[in-house]
Every structure is written in structure tokens, then in C-alpha cells.
């Protein structure tokens, strides 16, 4: 949301299905005749309005912070690594996920950065992400990494192409309390930006902290979660050999360099509500607690045998007879311990089967609704990445030249729905989110431009169950797909993960 400019009125964009209203208030443009200042005292606002992330999250409009379960939660809530799902049956558990997305441009020079102009040509755009999650006892750790790569050029100078690579990385740890009802987490997020042009090779890197929580009351049909991500200032410049100083300002070829590249701070608030026969928050059976009585029973039997052996040995004086008796008793205790160990293993496996059957027998019929609100902070004296890269390029005249970006806080309401039309075989999802418009224009007539609404959809299809030739535990896998459609933007993706 952007502060009101003189002579402009507040414009209202309705969220799909009437789930909310967003009031967009533009900001008065500063008087500038160039897309960047004439010195190095400016930043690049590395804000991304359209959502790219794990397939399940993307198909639900990016609304996931209030659900935060599974690998997808690691991208939206810092507490997610420690959240246990009902399918988690052992004290130690792990999960992995990966996907690929390719924004497709059905028209020439689609408006990827949502400036309102089809003034740049994005080609060979590809997005990859991978997620890993480990859990042990109350602790959980997760990593999420994604990479965007594309080629950017500005007509009519199509030969002067810049290759841009943006990397985002999250390393998180979390701890659960009161069973699985309250989870907190934190960690770091890192940013990398690589720019490869005919004149220079530049890289920026930086990192910052993030924290989050999830409230998940047992047997209640709702969850609430939130995450704060501090701004990342990527001010470390790699590639100084390509940098020249001209009139006291640093340049790399035609590019006047910024003081920093900044990913603005974010606050993500979320809620999840589920209706239907399937419970959203069944009480999680902690394997350590579930098996504690059985384990203590056999430990008592082992201690009792040892104590009985010691009492019997104490009745014999030291010597050959006592040594022979010790050897005999040790053999008998070893045999009894081995029998107990095998019996304990069988009974422990039955308890694990109880947990597995419990998880598998929950009804599948349910409708999950997720709601998010993402607040994105301002960046001081900043421009967008596209205007920065267009320096020195001959560009077609546009009635609305962009001169700044990220002057104030922006809001992005999001929602998603998930249901199983064929229980146990197919998940389907739908969602929508609002992409805010963060730009400031040189022309007053362009001040009424607002963001755009995205509509998302996706599905999971159950594939096969395997141990990969005994290299892992037996797991059922799935194929995922999603789509994201908006004015002047389209994206589709595929993923491969574990079916739950």
C-alpha cells in the first residue's frame, strides 16, 4: 500500500471470491529524469511481486504460513521445520521436495515486473527449488533454496542481453512445545544476485535473520502462524575487476552501481481452517512417549537380572568357583537379554504399526482453507532491477517511465483451497493473490496504476511406492503440477515429492 499523491484517489482492488479488499495508495513521484540517480547513493529494490515457490504453496496462491506443515512450510514460516504431521511416525524423520517452474509468455515482452509496460524481453526464464527437512524429537531443521535465471534485453537492442541469476536460501531450526501445539523457529535467509552482461560480471550477496511461530491446538479445526524476515542488504560486491571509478562514482561498463541490493523486510501472517471429517490437528503421538512404558519394562527386567546375578555371586567367596559361576551366569543373562531384545523389537514394531494405522485411517474427506497477508517493507531511495539494467540502453518511448521503487509498505492478501476429489489418489488446489504495484512514475497521468490479481491452481497425483532398492525406507511418491495466471503473466510448474 502506497501513500496518497496529490490529485489521486484511492483505488480498490477486490480479492477473488470476495475474500478481502486492498486499497492501493500511490506515492508522489520525485522529479527525476533518469531511472537511477546520478551517483552511487541508491539501492536496487529486489522485490518480487509474483509468487514462485514450492509447488503445493504456489498452487494455493502462496498462502501457507498459517498451515506450515511439510516441506512447503519451510518457504513460508520459520517454525515449519519442527511441525510434525500425522504421518510422522518415528522420533527421527526426514522429507525432501523439488520442483521446476517456467513462466510462459503468451504475448511478446510480457510484463514480468508488473510495471504496466511490456518494455523488456524476458527469455529462457527458469525457476528451480529444492527443500530438505530433518526432525529429531522436539527439534526440526530445514533448508530451502531456489534459483531464478533469465535473460533480459530491451528492444530494439536485442543483442545486448544480460543474464540475471537470483538465489534465495533459507536455513531454519525450530522447537515444538506442549506436544505439537506451539512451535517456534528461526534462522537466516540469504540472497545472491548475479548479473552477467557483455561489459561486466557482478555478484551481490547478503543475509539476515528471520523468526516465526505456529499455534496448532490439538483437535481444533484451525491454526495461526506468522513469520518476520528482516531485510537483506546484499552489499558485498564480487567482480571488482570490472568496476571503474568515474567522477567519484563506481561503474561497471554502462551500469552506475548501487550502494546495495536489498530484499525488503517481510511480515507474513497466516491462518488455516479445515472443515470435513478429517481432523486438522490430531494429537501427535510422540514415539518416545508412546514407547516409554514398553522400554522401561524391559530396562527393569535387565536391571533385575543383573541385581540377581550380583546377589548370587556375593554368596561365593573369591576364587575359582566364583569365577566359574560368573561365567555361567553371564551366559544365561546374555541369552535372556537377547530374547528380551527380540521381544522388545517385535512389540515396539507393533506400537509403530498402531501409529501408522491411526494416521492412515483418518478420513480423507476435508476442505482446507488458508489465508495469508504479506506485508513488504520500503527500500530507501531505490529503483527496480529492470530500470537499473536498462541504463544506457535505447528504449522505446513509454508514457509511464519508472523512476523509483519501494517507497512504502505494500500489502498482498492471499488465499487458497485444497480438497481431494478422489480420496487417497488426487489432491486439487486453487488460490489467488494480489501482486502490489511498487513503482513510482515520472508522469502524473500514470499515478492511478494498481497491482494485478493472480489466479492459481494445481494438483498432486499419487504415483508409486518404493524403497529405491533398499536404500531408503518405503515411501509413496507423487507428481505435482501448478499454474499461475495474471494479466501479462503466466507461469506453470512441475514437482516431485512424497505423497501424504
SULBEL-V28626 format. One line per field, one symbol per residue. ss: DSSP state (H for helix, E for strand, - for the rest). A space follows every 10 residues. Layout:
ss->???
//
This chain:
ss->---------- EEEE-HHH-- EEEE------ ---------- --EEE----- ----HHHHH- ---------- HHHHH----H HH-------- -EEEEEEEEE EEE------- ---------- EEEEEEEEEE EEEEEE--EE EEEEEEEEEE EEEE-EEEEE EEEEEEEEEE EEEEEEE--- -EEEEEEEEE EEEEEE---- EEEEEEEEEE EEEEE----- -EEEEEEEE- -EEE-EEE-H HH-EEE--EE EE--EE---E EEE--EEEEE EEEEEE---- ------HHHH -HHHHHHHHH HHHHHHHHHH HHHH-----H HHHHHHHHHH HHHHHHHHHH HHHHHHHHHH HHHHHHHHHH -----EEEEE EEEEEE---- -EEEHHHHH- ----E----- -EEEE----E EEEEEEEEEE EE---EEEEE EEEEE---EE E--HHH---- -EEEEEEEEE EEEEEE---- ----EEEEEE EEEEEE--EE EEEEEEEE--
//
